[in-house]
Amino acid sequence: MKNSRYAWTAAAATVVLLSWMGFSFRGDALVNDVQVDIISNVGNQFISEAEVIELMRGDQNILTLPVSKWDMSEMERRVEANPFVMDAEVFRDVKGNVLVRVNQRKPIGRIYHKYERDKYIDGSGNLLPTTARHTARVPLIEIQGLNWEDNLTETNYGSDLLELLKFIEKDNFWRAQIAHIVVEADGQIEMIPQVTKQKIVLGMPEDIEAKFEKLMIFYKKILPAKGWNNYSTVNLKFKDQIICE
């Protein structure tokens, strides 16, 4: 009798649990709330919660329909269609809410062409459109005679330029100091700093770490000894040399 009573109790509990689950997840239920979590990058947010929800909604305003009418994978694709979204994940919780987790792309540079629209560059080299609603404080890259369709890595030179931008981005000092990068038609690079007045001649985007080590020597040792306004140009393009003019 005792075993039978335990078996009946367990069976009854199972029925209650399944009934509760059916109530919570039944296909004709409406969603309580849509909660959006945007993983931002140092204050740069290029898509808002409202924009994410609008992308999910679509033409049919699917968010007002029962859960059985929702296609979570399709909603993820809609959100990921935004060029600033790296990936999106849409799922439900046990309370009947829909959770949306959005991982943004992070601009690390902004290309300026005289006769074309500006484009952002993200850490993977992707070219992204600019928008009047959102801006990023990243180096402005003025380019002459070079172009890419979708990604800097389409050319070997573009890959080298991307490595330069990634080097600047990962270092707090250089990220704050390098404001403007000029890429000449032959690929030679000059940089204009944010604080000091000296033009920085980098040459081709190669041996980047060694060149920035020389630039740090210039800032830490040469300028304090010779005066901050004594030179107008520092040339780093030659191996094992710092040429100040």
Protein Blocks (a to p, Z undefined) as FASTA:
>chain_A
ZZmmmmmmmmmmmmmmmmmmmmmmgckbccfbdcdddddeehiacbdfklmmmmmnomno
mmlpcfklpcfklmmmmmmmpmklmbdcddddfkopacddddddddfbdcddfkbccddd
dfkopacdddfkbccdddddddehiacfkbmklpmklmmmmmmmmmmmmpmklmmmmmbd
cddfkopacdddfkbmcdcdebjaehklmmmmmmmmmmmmmmmmnopklpfbdcfkbghi
acdZZ
